[in-house]
Amino acid sequence: MRVPRPAPLAAALALWTLQPAAAQPAGPAPSGTPRLTVVGRAAIDLPPDFATVQIGVASRGATASVALSDNSNAVARTIAIAKAMGVEPRDVATSAVSLSPAVKTVRGPGGGLDQQPDGYQASNVVTVRLAYMARLGEFLRQAVESGANRIDGVSFGLRAPDVAERQAGAAATRDAMARAAAVAGAAGVVLGPVESIAIPPRGDGPSAPMATMRLSASAPARAVPIEAGTITVSSEVEIVWALRQP
């Protein structure tokens, strides 16, 4: 006995597949039962609830000791500002430290250019994770006033990205169910039991783009304007249904 095949789908519904079981992995439905595979998609936008900023100091001095001492003092003031704003010690970490001879370019008597020693240069960058988003601009301003002269990047994130991903996954599942019902209705068939549900693997977690800024010690004495925007969390769910005639 041959199982009736469903009517062909319209070209506008070509994003979904309706085909015999021979082309699908084995499932609980009897052999020859047609199946419908639908991919549901969803994306939600959420405001970030923390910011990560890389801020540092680049210093020069006549000797290595002077350059490093001036640099360390400025970095210590920046860290003190962060802690005064309620940042936990675990949310402040040194990212990079460097000390190297500095050179300057001079023109010789014959008109040629030459490199000559010019003291030492020291650099120290700390990463600060700030949960008080409203104080981010004020923190940057105070850090610059205390001696910081590098802001290598500001990024935003979610403290509970898994919760947001579950919400997006549930929305993607509802989208797949609505799409499947529409396709089945247009094809004149009835959705049977769900045979499989798959979530494609994801890459890195949701995050907002990183903004890079350079500030000088002469920046205006006001909070640095920062717009965090929103973080988009997306999800896809693939669901396979067995089909039957009405």
Buried (B, 14 or more C-beta within 10 A) or exposed (E): EEBEEBEEBEEEBEEBBBEBBEEBEEBEBEEEBBBBBBBBBBEBEBEBBBBBBBBBBBBBBEEBEBBBBBBBEBBBBBBEBBBEBEBEEEBBEEEEBEBEEBEEEEEEEEEEEEEEEBBBBBBBBBBBBBBEBEBBBBBBBBBBEBBBBBBBBBBBBBEEBEEBBEBBBEBBBEBBBEBBBEBBEEBEBBBBEBBBEEEEEEEEEBBBEEBEBEBEEEEEEEBBEBEBEEBBBBBBBBBBBBBBEE
